[in-house]
């Protein structure tokens, strides 16, 4: 540590815009490598801790706090391949979301643009038939109805749900968007626009907003990769110096 600049917890706290207690929490959580202590028990941080803090804060923005913590813990445990595997997994998951978004955009545009398709038989379909048609459970259809996304009619006498062509179209739309991780509050205005005007404007806006969110995450990941690389370089250099001195 004699060749490293000595930093206090408050120095790191000011750098990250957090409290000194949060810096201590980061060390306890393994986000920062263990700090040396003075004879009186005070923590002494160095530039290694500074670069670790910058890497973690960048990783948080790109990958979220949970994955960021796992990456830093693996790194400080000496498991560099494990840390990089977590980075790879984050990029792979983001890629899958982009593929899913593109598929949802194409599928939903078709559903929104075309009139409701005729049903296999007249008189409407019951919930089990719609579930089989979409490949979902009847419980999912009930949840969507409870959330106000579906409004099937009821059969006289029995009270059974009856799905007309427009109801089945709506169910297909909900199913497609849910598979692309859309929330109920994001789906609701899409359906309302279709029912009111047959418009897909709300749909396009929702998909565009999600695309922007994914782009922001990608930018965050790119920034985090740079900070993580800088920290890895510093850790490697420090390890090499320690090995030479031993």
N, C-alpha and C positions, 0 to 999 in steps of 0.2 A: 504494500500500500504506500510505501515511501515515495514511489515514482508517480503516484496518482494525486490529483488535486483533492483536497478534503472538503466535503460539502456537509452542511448541516441539514436536518429535516426541513427547516424553514426555507432553505435555498431551493430544495426540490419542490416544496409546496408552492412557492411563488412561481416557479417555472411552469407548473401545471395548473395553477389557479385553484388549488384545493387547500384543505387544512393540513396542518402538520400531523394531526391524528390520522387523516386519510393516508398519508405517506407511511405511517407506521402500520396501518391496516394492509397496505399493499405489500409490505415486507412480510407480514404475518401470513398473508394469503399466498406467498410464493411468486407474486407478480414481480417483485424486486428480489435480487439475490440477497442472501443474508449480509447484514451490515456488521462491520467491526464495532467494537465498543471501546470507549475510553476507560481508564481506571475507575472513574466515577459512574460508569454505566451508561453514558450517553452514546447514542448511535453516531457512527461516522460513515457517511456515504462518500462515494467517489464518482468519477466520470462514467464508470460502468453502470452505476445506479441511475445516473442521469440519462444515459442512452436507453436503458431498460424502461425508464418511465416514459420517455418520448415514444418508444416503440409500442408500449402498452396502450398509451392514449390514442395513438394512431390506429392500432388494431381494434380498439373499442369502436371507433367510428366506422371502420370498414366491416368488421366481423361480429360486432356485438360483444358485450362484457364477458359472457360465459366462454365463448370460443377464445377470446383474447386472453383470458386468464389461463385456460388450458394450454395455449401455445406457450405462454411465458413460463408456466410451471415446467412443461416438458423441456424447454430450452435450459432452464436453470438446473434441471435434474441431469443435464448432460445428454438428453435424448434429442439431438438436433433433427435426425430423420423423423422422429415422432412429431416434433413441432412443425416441420415442413409438410408432413402428411396432413395435419389439421388445416394448414393453409390451402393445400391442394383440394381438400374436401370442401372448403368454403367456396372456392372458385367453381368446383364442379356443381355444387348446389345452386349457385347463382346462374350458371349456364343452363341447368335444367329448368330454372324458373323462366329464363328467357325463351327457351324452346316451348315451354308450356304457355307462356304469354302469347307467342306468335300463333300457336295452334288455337288458342282460345279466341284470338282476334279473328282468325280466318273462319273458325266454326261458328262463332257468334254472329259475324257479319252475314253469313249465309242464313242462319236462323232468323235474324232480324229482318232481312231483306225479303224473304219468301213468306207467302201466306201460310198459315198453319196447315200442315199436311193432313190429309184425311186419315181417319182412324181405321184400324183393321175391320171394325164392324160399326154399325150405326148405334146410336143410343148412348154413346159415351163408354168409357172404360172405368173399371173399378181400380182401386188403389193397387191391388196385387198385380193386375195386368200392366199398369203403368210402371210399377217397380221392375217387372220382368223386362219390359220394353227398353228401359233405360239402363238396366243392370245395376240397380241400387236396391237397398232394403226399404220395405214399407215404412220403417221407423224414420228413415231420412225424409221421406215425403211428408210425414206428419210433423217433423221438426221444421221443415221449410214452411209448411202451412201455419204452424204456431208462430213463426217469425213474421207472418204476414206476406210471404213471398208468393204463396199459392192460395187460390180461393176456389177450389172445386165446388160444384153444386152438390146437392143431396138428392138421392133417389126417393121418390114419394113412397111412403109406407115403410120401407126398410131403413131409411136414413143413411144408406151407404153413400160414400163419396162417389161422384161421377165426374170423370175428367173429359171435358170436351176438347176438340182439337187445339184451341187456344191454350187451354190448361196444360196439355201435354207439351206444347211448344215452350211454355213458361218453365215447365219442369226440366226440359232439356237444357234450357238456357241456364237455369240455376245450377244444374249438375255440371255443365261445362265450366262455369265461372268458379264454382266451389273447388273443382279439381285444379284450378289455377290460383287457388289460395285467396280468392276474393272474400271479403267479409259480407255479412248480411246487409249492413248499412251501405255498402258499395253496390250491391246487387239491386237493392230496392228501387233506387231512382231509375235504373236501367229498365226494369220491368214497367214502372209507372209511365215512362216515356213511350214504350212500345204500346201499352194499352191505350194511352191517351191519344197518341197521334200516329202510331206505327213508326215512330222516329227512333233512329239508332244513335242520335247525337249524344245522349247520356252514356251510351255504351262506349262510343269512341272516346269520350272524355275520361271515362274510368280506365280504359286500357292505356290511354296516353299518360295518365297520371301514374299508373303502375310502371310504365316504361321509364318515366322520369325518375321514379324512386329506385329502380334497378340501376339506372345509369349513375345516380348519386352513390349507390353502394359500390359500384365498380370503381368509381373515382376514389372512394375511400379506401378500397382494397389496394389500389395502385399506390396511393400515398403510404399506406401501412407497410406495403412490401419494401418501399425505400427505407423507412425507419427501421424495419426489422433487419434488413440487410446491413445497415450501418451498425446496428447493435451486435449482430453476429460477427462482423469484422472486428469490432472492438473486443468482443469476448475471445475470439480466436487469437488476436494479438496478445491479449493479457495472458491467455493460457500458454502460449509459446514462450513468453517472457518468464513465466513462472517455471516452466519446464527447463529452460536454460539456466535459471538460477538455482535449481535444485541439485 
